């Protein structure tokens, strides 16, 4: 996987930083209403509550179901941040949370481990992700635990097991992912078409603030621009936080 997710042995994957693109998810029409699909967690939210948890419920698009909204549970701020970024990754087509893996310990007793996420890539690779704050990773010797776990869990559960911490998702990346997820809750509307039409008539990049003002849709245009960035129909220049000073261009145009 790209995007800086480290493996259990902390070696960055070979594809780190590589931009992987899959076909854009078909968006619902402005008049279409779709109910939210239930969580796929193997244990309910209330059953894994702890004194230090910060539980939440997010709604993300399930790309395997045409972008249908999917309910996903998280039990910490770190997990929620991870989910937001993962849900905007175009090389990931499915995210399932709190997935149960069974295995036998050294004495042959049946054990269970719940992975925070199991993601499926566009290539069909299933990756089990275990989130843990970096200070807890060291205190619990969690990397060694995952390495041992990987030898005991059936390959039918996942192709890879990876550790993720807060360091895998920089604050700017999390902020952009949260903004994209917020804006794509709105149904596409006339502002989206106005933005695309305006960009289609331009050569090169333009500031978001100028593009927003030129459409005449104000804040609606800004949210449309963010949605279109999330769909990769618009491309950002640089890696900064999305805002009025961000430069964007139509996808497919050579920078």
Buried (B, 14 or more C-beta within 10 A) or exposed (E): BBBBBBBBEEEEBEEEEEEBEBEBBEBBEEEEEEEEBEBBBBBEBEEBEEEEBEBBEBBBBBBEBEBBBBBBBBBBBBBBBBBBBBBBBBBBBBBBBBBEBEBEEEEEEEEEBBBBBBBBBBEEBBBBBBBBBBEEBEEEEBBEBBBBBBEBBEEEBBEBBBBBBBEBBEEEBBBBBBBBBEBBEBBBBEBBEBBBEBBEEBEEBBBBBBBBBBBEBEEBBBBBBBBBBBBBBBBBBEEEEBBEEBBBBBBEEEE
